[in-house]
Amino acid sequence: MIYELRRKMLVTIVGIDGSGKTTQVELLKNAGKYSVCAHKASSEDRSIIESISYENYTTFKETLSVAMTLDLLRTYRAEMDSCDNVTLNLWDRYKYCIQAYFAAEQISYEKTNLLLKELPTPDLTIFLKIDPKVAEKRIHKRGAAKPLEYAEFLTIVQQRYSEILMNEDHVHMIDCNEKSSDEIHKEIMDAIEKRLQTL
């Protein structure tokens, strides 16, 4: 039976590349308990941005952070308008991902924060924490890794996530190192149920 809410619940799943975000979004979509509108903070523009940035990364870092923020804002506005009759608005990646990755690159995100304020604070953020070496292996299994998808950099990104999210009361952190995908899914479902009681 689909859980009916008084309003849509905004749930975001974040973590370093290879942490299992997309897998967990798919499990939630297929669980059948909630009506879900799932989004990924990515569009056709992003592939163009990335193709340019990887060739000229050092030059374009700060510009890239603003471009990706604008891309996320546009995606959010467009997709939220198309999902009126759902229980969960579920995001695979969100504004914290932009903050964490560019902070790891030692880029100030003051400018991007002015834009990111336009995005609402989620009702629940699931932070998937994993050994960066395990994440790197997963990335290589699914295909060629991008320039910033190596363990040393992922370690820094995960530290930045922790710093950004540590004082947020809407965050539920899951240590994914010793858990199966199904166990992680159950913990996410439990966190959603608990959060529902307060809405």
Helices and strands as residue ranges (DSSP letters): E 9-14, H 21-30, E 36-40, H 44-55, H 57-81, E 88-92, H 95-104, H 110-116, E 124-129, H 132-141, H 151-165, E 171-175, H 181-196
